């Protein structure tokens, strides 16, 4: 079969022949229909992500849409190494196959889970959102950040502040449900002041951070307290991604002078059972039109050419064998 095979960390995968998988007990052999080219998939290929292939060569792609031997269309994740979803066929644990509603097309079904799980799990399990709370999203102009806006609203947020760098994408976020937008494209002190002003007017309860690095530092600085407070309000700052850098300097003063709490949400911080139970909820909301995820389908044969392409148009690339 044809597949996207990784031979060395840090390189693009090659479109080439690979031995066909054979399903074992409690596994499903899938004919792959679509797999999203997510930041996670690309991050694993560098060898620097905390989730990495156990050995090389390996086929990339952690999740996607496939058809079972008996004709069921399913979303599947975590194929058995060395098989991934960026291939014509793969093999996955039967327990990790979730039915896909007929109203959700292959490309959308492939792109939705990875993008939506990031914020849904953070708001449901890591920093449980109470109805009426306010959310700030850092990196709201990316695919996952845009999806986080309707998810936050669906889970009960009363006010959503969206921050990002792309002016065109920022302008589109109110249509998705953002109450206000903040630009990361200007001066650093101006951004910190804007977050501080927002927090003073409408206290922020949860920060969903897809960026980390310098934007996280600037945001944390905005929560610096100025003395005794009649009431201390919790601010749950959840690190979800690191698009702006793997490290951030966190001074102690904002932690000691406010209700700021630092959390993380990702693979390993939420149980498999909770993650799998969330997938049908995502598909249900997506089928109702509540989670728009623009996509662009590309042939598997072009994997080498599109591997390092950015997503400036806000569309998630979906690889189709």
Number of C-alpha atoms within 10 A of each C-alpha: 12 18 28 28 25 22 16 15 17 14 15 20 24 19 19 12 12 18 10 16 17 11 16 11 7 9 17 24 22 27 20 26 24 30 33 32 27 21 16 16 22 19 16 19 25 16 16 11 13 10 14 15 20 10 11 13 17 21 26 26 26 22 26 32 30 29 18 17 11 9 10 14 22 23 26 30 24 17 24 15 18 19 26 29 32 32 30 21 23 27 28 25 18 16 13 18 23 19 14 23 15 9 13 17 13 22 24 24 26 30 29 26 25 22 22 25 23 23 27 26 21 25 25 17 16 19 22 14 21 14 12 13 19 23 30 28 27 28 28 29 25 25 24 26 26 27 24 30 27 21 22 27 20 15 17 17 21 15 22 25 24 27 26 21 17 18 13 10 16 22 12 14 21 15 8 16 19 25 14 16 19 22 17 19 13 10 9 15 11 15 20 20 15 16 23 20 13 17 16 12 9 14 18 24 23 25 27 30 27 24 23 25 18 16 24 23 17 22 23 23 20 20 22 19 15 10 8 9 10 6 8 11 13 14 20 22 24 24 21 22 23 16 15 15 13 11 12 15 12 14 12 9 14 18 17 11 16 20 17 20 14 14 16 19 23 17 13 10 13 16 13 12 10 12 17 18 12 17 20 17 12 19 25 16 15 21 19 11 12 16 23 17 21 15 19 16 17 17 12 22 18 15 21 15 11 16 16 12 9 12 12 12 15 18 16 27 23 26 28 23 21
